[in-house]
Amino acid sequence: MRPVKDILYKVSLLSTSGDMNLEVAGICFDSRKIQTGEVFVAVRGTQVDGHQFIYDVIEKGAAAIVAQTIPEDVPGDIVCVQVSDSAAALGIMASNFYGNPSSRLNLVAVTGTNGKTTTVTLLHQFVNLLGFKAGLLSTICNKIGPETIESTHTTGDALQINSLLAHMVKEGCTYCFMEASSHAIDQQRIAGLHFAGAVFTNITHDHLDYHKTFDAYIKAKKKLFDDLPSTAFALVNADDRRASVMLQNTQARKHVYALKSMVEFSARILSDTMLGLEMEINQKQIWFTLSGEFNASNLLCVYAVSQLLEFSEEESLKTLSALRPVPGRFEKVSPESGISAIVDYAHTPDALKNILESIQKMRTRNEQLITVIGCGGNRDAEKRPLMADIACRYSDKVIFTSDNPRNEDPAEIIDQMMQGVKAIDFKKTLSIQDRREAIKAAVSMTRKGDILLVAGKGHETYQEIKGTKYHFDDRLVLKEMIEKIIHT
């Protein structure tokens, strides 16, 4: 229980009425879940406006209302608070209600189109290997020390985030690394959090179904840096030409890392094979089990963060070499089979291009590269032909298949992808709607030494079709098919 006035600390108020010393049992922004004695925050979402349900929550026992518009005939015993931005207020209130846990952690946010999950997961690994207890908020899962909690969104809502952060503090965590999606930043889900630092990995074509324009997408990412305090660090990838935009208005300490230019944190790739990477960082040669130029960038980023968090250079480099690949990110399946079978989450044009370019640099040209790829339904349709073109450009054979079609017809999604295939590439393509059959066909085409990439779903263990999630794990299906076909 906390007084209303305490959980409204630092919220921009327009007006108040009622007993501000009233103690409330909790905060809720979903009218279906309101409990007696809670404060209801009416948030204007992308689909539903919480202001429509103010009368409903009062009938269900809400003790206080926080909204941008307060109805005139609210009962006099209900505390009413008018704010300029309900979504921002919710974030600040959630932080206050849970005792501002982010201020008691070294909280680092990572944003960017690609590399968020890998970077935060490697940072979590890194700190744990150094003997510190750390939290993780990511697309794959949330972690509180060794405890794993299922993740439903790249970035949860403000109440979920602060509840998890409070749990981390209680369990003795001193660090937390979180993904900050453009949706979460735009929807103020991270409002009220105190960041020790923020990282920008890159920005490319994605989420235009939500942001509508690329400029709006950039501005959403930039807001994370605009809101940083002077006590925080802002680290950006100078290999991305929009990195400087992120730093334009920030009060935070500005830092950059890059593989392709000499900046504050730089590195050089010495060798890159399916077995791993050898890099030179600050004139020291380090071997990593991760492969690909994109992972070289991720590892350099982790090193830069380690230095900004004031870990010793020698200890950091030693620990970096012990990091292990992230599930579903360039994950090698059944390496003993003699084929290089890889599962990766690449679901944007740039991510797919990065992984295929990295594979091209590793291959000998004596093998064939087969790619299995689909595109998700109810998402940005503009990227579908682009991804098909990229897959064809870098692969010897391409199988187009279903990803998570959601409420769309998977055949129509594949047809839209095929619009990006050039006439010269038609002969190398095949369309198999059933994803399991597509993987089976791809494995049947491979010979020892070949490279097979199954892209798009990575760590996911389901396929979403017409509102239902069916169990489907690319890694398990690929391994099963390799054992059935290659070993028979």
C-alpha positions in Angstrom: 0.0 0.0 0.0 1.3 3.4 -0.9 -0.3 6.9 -0.7 -1.4 8.4 -4.0 0.8 11.5 -3.5 3.9 9.3 -3.2 3.4 7.3 -6.4 2.7 10.6 -8.3 6.1 12.0 -7.4 7.6 13.7 -10.4 4.5 13.2 -12.5 3.4 16.3 -14.5 0.0 17.1 -12.9 -2.7 19.3 -14.4 -5.2 19.0 -11.6 -6.2 16.8 -8.6 -9.2 16.2 -6.5 -9.9 14.0 -3.5 -7.7 12.7 -0.6 -4.1 12.5 -2.0 -3.0 10.7 1.2 -5.3 7.8 0.3 -3.3 4.5 0.2 -3.8 2.4 -2.9 -3.1 -1.3 -3.2 -1.6 -1.2 -6.7 -1.6 0.3 -10.2 -3.6 -1.0 -13.2 -4.0 0.2 -16.8 -6.0 -2.8 -18.0 -9.7 -2.3 -17.0 -10.3 -6.1 -17.2 -7.8 -6.7 -14.4 -8.6 -3.9 -12.0 -8.8 -4.8 -8.3 -10.6 -3.1 -5.4 -8.4 -0.3 -4.0 -6.2 0.1 -7.0 -5.5 3.3 -9.0 -6.5 3.0 -12.7 -4.4 4.8 -15.3 -6.3 5.5 -18.5 -3.8 5.1 -21.3 -4.6 5.9 -24.9 -3.1 2.9 -26.7 -2.8 2.0 -30.4 -5.9 -0.1 -30.3 -8.0 0.9 -27.3 -8.4 4.1 -25.3 -8.4 3.4 -21.5 -10.5 6.6 -21.0 -13.5 4.6 -22.3 -13.5 2.3 -19.3 -13.3 4.9 -16.4 -16.9 4.2 -15.3 -16.3 0.5 -15.5 -13.3 0.5 -13.2 -15.1 2.7 -10.7 -17.9 0.1 -10.5 -15.3 -2.6 -10.0 -13.7 -0.8 -7.0 -11.0 1.5 -8.3 -10.0 4.0 -5.6 -8.3 6.5 -7.9 -8.3 7.6 -11.5 -5.3 9.0 -13.4 -6.2 10.3 -16.9 -5.7 13.0 -19.5 -9.4 13.8 -19.4 -11.5 13.3 -16.2 -15.3 12.9 -16.6 -17.4 15.5 -14.8 -19.7 13.1 -12.9 -17.1 10.9 -11.2 -18.2 10.1 -7.6 -16.7 12.5 -5.0 -15.0 9.7 -3.0 -12.8 8.8 -6.0 -9.4 10.4 -6.2 -9.0 12.0 -9.6 -5.7 13.2 -11.1 -5.5 14.8 -14.5 -2.1 14.5 -16.3 -0.8 15.7 -19.6 0.5 12.2 -20.7 -1.0 9.1 -19.1 1.5 6.7 -20.6 4.5 8.7 -19.2 2.7 9.0 -15.9 2.2 5.3 -15.7 5.9 4.7 -16.1 6.9 7.2 -13.4 4.1 5.9 -11.1 5.2 2.3 -11.6 8.8 3.2 -10.7 7.6 5.1 -7.6 5.3 2.3 -6.5 8.1 -0.3 -6.6 10.6 1.9 -4.8 12.5 3.2 -7.9 14.5 -0.1 -8.3 16.3 1.1 -11.4 18.2 3.7 -9.3 19.6 0.9 -7.3 21.0 -1.0 -10.3 23.5 -0.3 -13.1 20.7 -0.4 -15.7 21.9 -0.4 -19.4 19.4 -0.2 -22.3 20.3 -1.4 -25.8 18.3 -0.2 -28.8 18.7 -0.8 -32.5 17.1 -2.7 -35.3 19.5 -5.6 -35.0 21.8 -6.9 -32.3 19.8 -6.0 -29.2 19.1 -9.5 -28.0 22.7 -10.7 -28.6 24.2 -7.7 -27.0 22.2 -7.7 -23.8 22.5 -11.5 -23.5 26.3 -11.3 -23.9 26.5 -8.5 -21.4 24.5 -10.6 -18.9 26.8 -13.5 -19.5 29.8 -11.3 -19.1 28.9 -9.8 -15.7 27.8 -13.2 -14.4 31.2 -14.7 -15.4 32.9 -11.9 -13.4 31.0 -13.0 -10.3 28.3 -10.3 -10.2 24.6 -11.0 -10.0 22.7 -9.5 -12.9 19.3 -9.2 -14.4 18.3 -9.5 -18.1 15.2 -8.2 -19.9 15.2 -9.5 -23.5 13.2 -10.9 -26.4 14.3 -14.5 -25.6 13.7 -14.4 -21.8 14.0 -12.4 -18.6 16.5 -13.4 -16.0 17.0 -12.6 -12.4 20.3 -14.0 -11.5 20.1 -17.7 -12.5 16.2 -17.6 -12.5 14.6 -17.5 -16.0 11.2 -15.9 -16.5 9.4 -16.2 -19.8 9.4 -13.1 -21.9 6.2 -12.1 -23.9 7.5 -8.9 -25.5 10.9 -7.4 -26.5 10.2 -4.8 -23.8 7.4 -5.3 -21.2 5.0 -2.7 -19.9 6.0 -0.3 -17.2 4.5 -2.3 -14.4 6.2 -5.5 -15.6 9.5 -3.8 -16.0 9.5 -2.2 -12.5 8.2 -5.4 -10.8 11.1 -7.4 -12.4 13.6 -4.7 -11.5 12.4 -4.7 -7.9 12.7 -8.4 -7.8 16.3 -8.1 -9.1 17.2 -5.6 -6.4 15.7 -7.9 -3.7 17.7 -10.9 -5.1 21.0 -8.9 -4.9 21.5 -8.0 -8.5 23.7 -5.0 -9.1 23.4 -4.9 -12.9 20.6 -5.2 -15.4 20.7 -5.2 -19.2 17.6 -4.6 -21.2 16.4 -4.3 -24.7 14.6 -1.1 -25.5 12.4 -1.6 -28.5 11.2 1.4 -30.6 7.6 0.5 -29.6 8.4 0.6 -25.9 10.2 4.0 -26.2 7.5 5.5 -28.2 4.8 4.2 -25.9 6.6 5.6 -22.8 7.0 2.1 -21.3 10.5 3.0 -20.0 9.5 6.4 -18.6 10.7 6.9 -15.0 13.6 4.5 -15.3 17.1 5.6 -14.3 19.7 4.4 -16.8 23.4 4.1 -16.2 23.8 4.0 -19.9 22.3 3.4 -23.3 23.6 1.7 -26.5 22.6 2.2 -30.1 23.6 -0.7 -32.4 22.1 0.3 -35.8 18.9 1.3 -37.5 17.5 -0.2 -40.7 14.1 -0.8 -42.4 11.7 -2.3 -39.9 8.5 -1.6 -38.0 7.1 0.8 -40.5 3.7 -0.9 -40.0 3.8 0.9 -36.6 5.9 4.0 -37.1 4.6 4.7 -40.6 7.8 6.6 -41.7 11.5 5.8 -41.3 12.0 9.3 -39.8 9.4 8.5 -37.0 11.3 5.2 -36.4 14.6 7.1 -36.0 13.0 9.6 -33.6 11.6 6.8 -31.4 15.1 5.4 -31.0 16.6 8.8 -30.5 14.2 9.6 -27.6 16.0 7.1 -25.4 19.2 9.2 -25.7 17.4 12.5 -25.5 16.1 11.6 -22.1 19.3 10.3 -20.6 20.7 12.2 -17.6 24.2 13.7 -17.5 25.4 10.9 -15.2 24.8 8.2 -17.9 26.8 7.2 -20.9 25.5 7.1 -24.5 27.4 4.6 -26.6 26.7 4.4 -30.4 27.9 2.4 -33.3 29.8 4.7 -35.6 29.6 2.1 -38.4 25.9 3.2 -38.8 25.6 6.6 -40.5 22.8 7.6 -38.2 24.7 7.1 -35.0 25.6 10.8 -34.7 21.8 11.7 -34.8 21.3 9.7 -31.6 23.9 11.9 -29.8 22.6 15.3 -31.0 20.5 16.3 -28.0 21.7 14.0 -25.2 23.1 15.2 -21.9 24.9 11.9 -21.4 28.6 11.3 -21.9 29.1 10.5 -25.5 31.1 7.5 -26.7 31.5 5.6 -30.0 32.6 2.1 -31.2 33.3 0.9 -34.7 34.8 -1.9 -36.7 35.3 0.2 -39.9 37.0 3.3 -38.5 39.4 4.3 -35.8 37.3 5.7 -33.0 37.4 5.5 -29.2 36.6 1.7 -29.2 37.8 0.0 -32.3 38.7 -3.6 -33.3 40.0 -5.5 -36.3 38.9 -8.9 -37.5 41.9 -11.2 -38.1 39.9 -14.3 -39.1 36.3 -15.2 -39.4 35.2 -18.9 -39.8 32.3 -21.2 -38.9 34.4 -22.2 -35.9 34.7 -18.6 -34.5 36.3 -15.2 -34.7 39.8 -13.9 -34.0 39.9 -10.2 -33.3 42.4 -7.6 -32.3 41.2 -5.2 -29.6 43.6 -2.6 -28.3 46.6 -4.5 -29.9 45.5 -7.8 -28.1 44.5 -10.8 -30.1 41.4 -12.6 -28.8 39.6 -15.7 -30.0 35.8 -16.0 -29.7 33.4 -18.9 -30.4 31.0 -16.6 -32.1 31.2 -16.1 -35.9 30.3 -13.3 -38.3 31.1 -9.7 -38.7 27.8 -8.7 -37.0 29.0 -10.7 -33.9 32.3 -8.9 -34.1 30.4 -5.7 -33.8 28.3 -7.0 -30.9 31.4 -8.2 -29.1 33.2 -4.9 -29.5 30.1 -3.2 -28.1 30.2 -5.5 -25.0 33.8 -4.6 -24.6 33.0 -0.9 -24.8 30.2 -1.2 -22.2 32.6 -3.1 -19.9 35.0 -0.2 -20.0 32.3 2.4 -19.5 31.1 0.4 -16.5 34.7 0.6 -15.3 35.7 -3.1 -15.4 39.5 -3.6 -16.0 40.6 -4.0 -19.6 42.6 -7.2 -18.9 39.7 -8.8 -17.0 37.2 -7.8 -19.7 39.1 -9.2 -22.6 39.7 -12.5 -20.8 36.0 -12.8 -19.9 34.9 -11.8 -23.5 36.7 -14.8 -24.9 34.7 -17.1 -22.7 31.3 -15.8 -23.9 29.0 -18.3 -25.7 26.6 -17.9 -28.6 23.1 -16.7 -27.9 20.2 -19.2 -28.6 18.8 -18.7 -32.1 21.4 -16.2 -33.2 23.8 -17.8 -35.7 23.2 -21.1 -33.8 25.0 -24.1 -35.3 22.8 -27.2 -35.4 24.2 -30.8 -35.6 27.8 -29.7 -36.5 28.9 -33.4 -36.4 26.7 -34.0 -39.5 29.3 -32.5 -41.8 27.0 -29.7 -43.0 27.0 -26.2 -41.6 23.4 -25.9 -40.5 22.6 -22.5 -38.9 19.4 -21.1 -37.3 19.2 -17.4 -37.0 16.5 -14.9 -36.0 17.2 -12.6 -39.0 13.8 -11.2 -39.9 14.7 -7.8 -41.3 16.4 -7.1 -44.7 19.5 -5.8 -43.0 19.8 -8.7 -40.6 19.5 -11.2 -43.4 22.0 -9.3 -45.5 24.5 -9.2 -42.6 24.3 -12.9 -41.9 24.5 -13.9 -45.6 27.4 -11.5 -46.2 29.2 -13.0 -43.3 28.6 -16.5 -44.5 29.9 -15.5 -48.0 33.1 -14.3 -46.4 33.6 -17.6 -44.6 32.7 -20.0 -47.4 35.2 -21.6 -49.8 32.9 -21.6 -52.9 33.3 -25.4 -53.2 30.0 -25.7 -51.3 26.4 -24.6 -51.9 24.5 -22.2 -49.7 20.8 -23.0 -49.2 18.6 -20.5 -47.4 15.1 -21.1 -46.0 13.3 -17.9 -45.3 9.8 -16.5 -44.7 8.2 -13.3 -43.5 5.8 -12.7 -40.6 2.2 -11.8 -41.1 0.5 -8.6 -39.8 3.9 -6.9 -39.9 5.7 -4.5 -42.2 4.9 -5.9 -45.7 7.3 -3.6 -47.5 10.3 -5.7 -46.4 9.0 -8.9 -47.9 10.3 -8.5 -51.5 13.5 -6.9 -50.2 14.2 -10.0 -48.1 13.5 -12.3 -51.0 15.9 -10.4 -53.2 18.6 -10.5 -50.6 18.2 -14.2 -50.0 18.5 -14.8 -53.8 21.4 -12.5 -54.2 23.6 -14.3 -51.7 22.4 -17.9 -51.9 22.7 -20.8 -54.4 19.2 -22.1 -53.6 16.3 -20.4 -51.7 13.2 -22.0 -50.3 10.4 -19.5 -49.4 8.1 -20.7 -46.7 5.7 -19.7 -43.9 7.1 -17.9 -40.9 4.5 -16.7 -38.3 1.6 -15.9 -40.7 -0.6 -14.8 -37.8 -3.9 -13.7 -39.4 -2.6 -13.4 -43.0 -2.7 -16.1 -45.7 0.9 -17.5 -45.9 0.5 -18.1 -49.6 -0.1 -14.4 -50.1 2.9 -13.5 -48.0 5.1 -15.8 -50.2 3.6 -14.3 -53.3 4.6 -10.8 -52.0 8.1 -12.1 -51.3 8.4 -13.5 -54.8 7.8 -10.0 -56.3 11.3 -9.2 -55.2 12.9 -12.1 -57.1 14.7 -11.1 -60.3 14.0 -13.1 -63.4 17.5 -14.4 -63.4 17.0 -15.9 -59.9 13.7 -17.7 -60.5 15.5 -21.0 -61.3 17.1 -21.1 -57.8 13.9 -20.6 -55.9 11.3 -23.0 -54.5 8.1 -22.2 -52.5 7.0 -24.7 -49.9 4.3 -23.2 -47.6 4.6 -25.8 -44.8 7.7 -24.8 -42.9 8.5 -28.3 -41.7 8.4 -29.6 -45.3 10.5 -26.6 -46.4 13.3 -27.5 -43.9 13.0 -31.2 -44.9 13.5 -30.3 -48.5 16.4 -28.0 -47.8 18.2 -30.8 -45.8 17.6 -33.3 -48.6 19.4 -30.9 -51.1 22.5 -30.6 -48.9 25.7 -32.5 -49.2 28.6 -32.7 -46.7 30.3 -29.4 -46.6 27.3 -27.4 -47.7 25.8 -24.5 -45.7 22.2 -24.4 -44.7 20.6 -21.3 -43.2 17.1 -21.4 -41.7 16.3 -17.8 -41.0 13.5 -15.7 -39.4 12.4 -17.4 -36.2 15.6 -18.2 -34.3 14.9 -18.9 -30.7 11.1 -19.1 -31.1 9.5 -22.4 -30.1 6.1 -21.7 -31.8 4.4 -20.9 -35.1 1.5 -18.5 -34.9 -1.3 -19.2 -37.3 -4.8 -17.6 -37.2 -4.5 -16.6 -33.5 -3.2 -19.9 -32.3 0.4 -20.7 -31.4 1.6 -24.2 -32.4 4.8 -25.8 -31.1 7.5 -25.3 -33.7 11.2 -25.0 -33.1 13.5 -24.5 -36.2 16.4 -26.0 -34.3 14.6 -29.2 -33.3 13.1 -29.7 -36.7 16.4 -29.0 -38.5 18.2 -31.5 -36.2 15.5 -34.1 -36.7 15.7 -33.8 -40.5 19.5 -33.9 -40.5 19.4 -37.1 -38.5 16.7 -38.7 -40.7 18.1 -37.7 -44.1 21.9 -37.2 -43.7 22.4 -40.3 -41.6 20.2 -42.7 -43.6 
